[in-house]
Amino acid sequence: MKKLWPILLLLAAACKQKEFNADLLVKNAIVYTVDSAFTTAYAFVVKDGKIVAVGKEEDLEEDYLPREVIDAEGKAVYPGFIDAHSHFYEYGLGLQQVNLRDLNSWHTVTDSVQHFAQSNPEGWLLGSGWDQNLWEGKKFPDKARLDSLFPMRPVLLSRIDGHAAIANQAALDIAGIKPGQKIIGGDIEVIDGKLTGILLDNAVGIVTRKIPTPDDQAIQRALLSAQQNCFQVGLTTVDDAGLPTTMVGVINQLQKKGDLKMRMYVMLADRPESYDYFAKNGILKTPQLSVRAIKMYADGALGSRGACLLQPYTDKPDTKGFLLSTEQHFQEVAAKLANTNVQLNTHAIGDSANRVMLKIYADALKGKNDKRWRIEHAQVVSPDDLHYFGDYNIIPSVQPTHTTSDMFWAEKRLGADRIKTAYAYKNLLKQNGWIALGTDFPVENINPLYTFYAAVVRKDHTGQPAKGFQMENAISRTDALKGMTIWAAKANFEETEKGSIEPGKYADFVILDTDIMKAQPNQLLKAKVLKSFINGEKVYEKK
């Protein structure tokens, strides 16, 4: 028996060595950790949904026996991409409506609606994505053809930016809209005493409030279909900019059930019930959901001339655009939130809207702080106002693909001098040393790799303009990657739990077929996501 003890001890030791102490090892990779030193590693280990070690595979294989090993075959691995400004739920709803993006005429738009109506014969006809800047003449359409095609069925079609829409007469009648009707922060277009159907900003809401609320099945379909498309492009967290409080419970329940795996940072809409929600509940924080922000709208969009400018539009000198609420309202909200831990994020496009909001923020914040209040878009900012971002730690949250979508017509709106102060991402980055990047989808494509390309190369998908658009405000590849990972997480107060591949953080990561940090510019748009992971669980694999 004594002779058996050494053998038994050796067997016990061997069995012990075979016990799994990790769930996943990713090896043979180029790992862009996006840690504070922007370190490149070659392997990392995941356990219980979090990263536990990063380094060289030979070192990690000595210490860890994982249940699963992924050989990345030399491919590049990045932290899961974060979209700092999107409309995730709205995008999902749009997948159930008629898609009007990239259509080159109003006639093509109405043909698409007619075709959609044939297979969707009931209820309101809803669609989005039309852009008159793609059409000959670049003028807003009128509703005559919609009235002819759909005399009884209500139709509402949103412009690509969501700040303008066209409604047919049936929809206008349901909403009770009449010629000459006025609204603060919006416009109801009338030509020769007749409604054209064009509605700007707050006027759109008069109609949308009459549209029946989607049922539970439609809401769930919207969220889950949006999630799957986002996983395919490497998004693992999305900031949804402006949801009603009713959506919080729906999202939370779907996440708890395990159906909705996408992490979400929710900004509640600027409505009384949102302030009541925070007063009653405070901020909500789970591993998958954060609700701690209010989203305000200072103005509209440049494409529909609703952005509020300091001087008139160059191509329409009778207007400067407009604010969507009174300055008093903005001041009251800022004062109310200044002594709370609720973040304030405000849509501001025009240089006048940005100036108004920056001064209101400054008055409420008083000086240096870590409240991380954000200006969403910061699209046209006077050089005289840039200092507010740095002086009061206001975060610019920008969408680089707006640059490449707008650059061929924006100068017509702004003029040769003012365009130089627009889409100035490098100047904005300098103010605090960091910047958050997003897409604003469905206004733009959901793909964060397009964000990266637009931020760095500042060209469209055809490679124009040849030398890039205002390249003095392009940002580096390193800063662009940070902007859609660690800095986007920081803009959400989540930089200690995500945004980089480091021990202790969630194992959210993506594997690409292209190393975007080294590839030629013309290869960036061709890059594809091979696999996406959340908590170390594979949520997408390219077939």
C-alpha positions, 0 to 999 in steps of 0.5 A: 500500500505504501508503494501505491501512495506516490502513484496515487499522488501523481494521479491526483496531481495530474487530475488537478492540473486538468481542471478548467480555470478559464472559459475562453482563451483567444490566441494568435491574435493582434489584440489592440487593447486600447488600454492607457498605453495603447498596448498591443497584445497577442492573447487574452483569457476570459472567465465568468464573462470578464477578461482575467489576463492579457499578454502572450499566448505561451505565458497564458497557456502556462497559467490557464486551462480554458474550456474553449480556445479561439485561434484568431489566425493572426487577425486583429481583435478590438474592444467591442465597438460603442456607438455614442449616439444612435436611435437603436429602437427607432432604427428597429422600428424602421426595419418594419417600415418602407426604406427610402434611403438613397432614392434619387427622386420624389417619384421613386420615393412614392413608387416605393411607398406604393409597392410597400403598401401592396404587401402592407395593406392596413394602418398608417403608411410610415417610412423614412430616409428620403433626402431632397439633396439627392434629387434634381433641383434639391427642393422639398417635395409636395404631397400631391402625388401621395394624395392621389395614391392614398386619398384615404390612408394616412401617410407620413414619410420622415426625411433622413435626419428625422427633423422634417417629414411629409404627410399626405392630406389624410394624415394632416386631417387626422392631426387637425393641421390647417394652413396658417397654423403656427408652432414654436420650434417648428414650421408647417409649410404653406405655398400659395395658401395651401399645405404642401405636407412638409413639416419641420421639427416640432410640427412633425410631432403634431402628426406622430402623436396620432400614430397608434403606439406599436404593440408589444410584439412590434416593439420586441421585433424592433429591438431584436432585429436592430440588435442582430444587425448591430452585432454584425457590424461589431457593436456591443453597446449602443447609446439610444438618444431620447427614449420615453420612460415606458421603454426602460422596463421593456428593455430591462425585461428583455435583457433579464430574459437573455433575449436582448444581449446588446448593452444599452446606455439610454438617454430619456427624452426631455419630457415631464415624465422623465424628470419624474422618473429620475426623481422617483428612481434615481439612475438605473445601472445594471451590467447591461443597461444604464439610464442616467441621462436626459436628451434635449433638442436645441435645434433641428438639422442643417439639411432641412434648414432647421439648424439655428445659425448666428447668421442667415443661411447662405442659400436661403437668406430669409431664415436662420433656422430656430430653437426648438424650445425657449432658452428659459426651458433649457436654463431650467433643465440645466439648473435642475440637473446641475446638483444631481448625478443625471447627465445632460446631453443636448442636440445642437447643430447650428452655431447659434444653438451651440452658443446658447447651450454652451453658455447655459451649460457654463452657467450651470456647471460653474467651472471644472467638473466631472459631470460629463454633460454632452453636446450631441453633434456640435456640428457648426461651432463658432471658433469663439465658442470652442473654449467652453468645451475645455473650460467646463469639461463639456464633452463633444459627441460627434458623428463623423459620417455626417461630414461625408454625407453633408460635405457636398452641399453643406457649403451651400447652406453655410458659405465659404467662411462658415463651413471652415468651422463645421465638422471640426472634430480635431479642434473639438478633440483638443478641448478636453483631450478626448471625444465620443464618436457615434453614427446617429443611425438610422440617419447614417449607416449603423456600421462603426467602421464607416465612422472610423473611415470618415473620421480618419480619411474624410472621404465618401465611399467613392473616395471623394474628394480626392484630398479629403474634406478639410483634412486639418480636422481629420483625427488619427486612427488611434484617436478614432478607435478610442472614440468608438471604444474607451472614450465612448465608454467614458462619455457614459461613465462606463470606462472602468467596465468596458471600452478596452481589453483589460483584466476586470472588464467585460469580455466584449470584443470583435475580430475583424478580417482587416487590421484597420490600424494598418490597412490602406485607406481604400481597404477600410470600408471593405473590412468585415467583422468575423465574430462579435462577443459580449461577456465572452459569448459569441453573438455573431459569426460571419458565415 
